[in-house]
């Protein structure tokens, strides 16, 4: 039942229940007349948002009208190609990835369209056996990448790929050697038929490079060549791009400097693994484009409601954490994905005027009804330092097949409704996002909703959502720590002693690093344990 008009009032979703019609379950929506946009349902796309349990007064909403108008105008400028990443002097164009006609130049539009087409052609060729090894076509997919090069893909494949996926997906998303060996063990008898995607924007990030070196080592032990089964997703002209070209890897797909890692899931970063897993990437992009259109609007805008809720619930200073509770196993990776998208975008020391503000919004989450048996006790009775986002899913697969599946779905919905009611009874704030079902289209909507809400909220609090100086500082500190290791090793080799035979203070003094005694001690411990 789509929203309709009664006089001058909008009819909005109030609630739903199930009835049986000709042996099939149907959702019947009960509507109420209200002037309030804080409960919105879009019947044609099966999406809704309800922020009534964020206890905003109408005066607060009216007070924020100017900020909302300003944020929407800023987003319009960003989509038009304005320089949005100030520290790197770059445009921010992830919205163009699902609406290439919005790109500021014809060349960019053509490049985006060409890349998506090439992803689909390559994936079809792989799945049709064009790149088959002697033992047969590829059966497994190993994704090498970290952070934004992995989290979006893990969300996509975790939500949409199932046991019937044409390729079984595996990930190397850290630089832990034990993690490498555990993942390698799952591929023990499949390496000859494993396609490897290496994703790195610059091609110089240590974590994926170390993982790739480990993969190369293992392939050599099996007399297999990397180039015959490797694909690169990287910026044109990067170190990785040049290597893939020179070694004749199977294919190269571009990343662009105007797409940040945390907003890259609708680029080849996410689209290529998704297409290889049998996911309809046109539907995924279509869902994102649909949500983009909704969230540009002046009224009935879900992203505005989301960003306003964040601002009110955290007092505009990140004073409360955001707890993500999706009531669907398919969305179990959502909180990890949102941790990067939200926290890397909003966690900033300085605002746009250079003032120290130390802003941010902490994100954590579990899944329903797992949360029922883990930390809902604290959410209801403990510290009130959070607000909850419930993700409700109305349709959970083909539950008509078996009465036990129907019962399981009833319990899942019951736990959601009960948890929301129990929190509200203790004045614990929450909002609810409702999806008709989890599919490629709805997941695209969800990704685009949060991308837009992050951009709007950043404008509310006056920070730049599209740079990440703290991340760069961490990388530089890691480089310094590794350089210190080289100096320690060089000194030990010079004096002909092992790490166990010297003390940290002496080594630090001899190499001129008196201020780094603790790190020298840590490296000596490391060398002793890994001699």
Buried (B, 14 or more C-beta within 10 A) or exposed (E): EEBEEEEEEBBBBBEBEBEEEEEEEEEEBEBEEBEEBBBBBBEEBBBBBBBBBBEBEEEEBEEBEEBBEEBBEBBEEBBEBEBBBEEBEBBBBBBBBBBBEBBBEEEBBEBBEEBBEBBBEBBEEBBEEEBEBEEEBBBBBBBBBBBBBBBBBBBBBBBBBEEEBBBBBBBBBBBEEEBBEEBBEEBEEBBBBBBBBBBBBEBEBBBBBBBBEBBBEBBEEEEBEBEBBBBBBBBBEBBBBBBBEEEEBBBBBBBBBBBBBBBBBBBBBBBBBBBBBBBBBBBBBBBBBBBBEBBBEEEBBBBBBBBBBBBBBBEBEBEBBBBBBBBBBBBBBBBBBBBBBBBBBBBBBBBBEEEEBEBBBBBBBBBBBBBBEEBBEEBBEEEBEBBBBBBBBBBBEEBEEEEEBBEEBEEBBEBBBEBBEBBBEEEBBBBBBBBBBBBBBBBBBBBBBBBBBBBBBBBBBBBBBBBBEEBEEEEEEEEEEEEBBEBBEEBBEEEEEEBEEBEBEEBBEBBEBEEBBEBBBBBBEEBEEEE
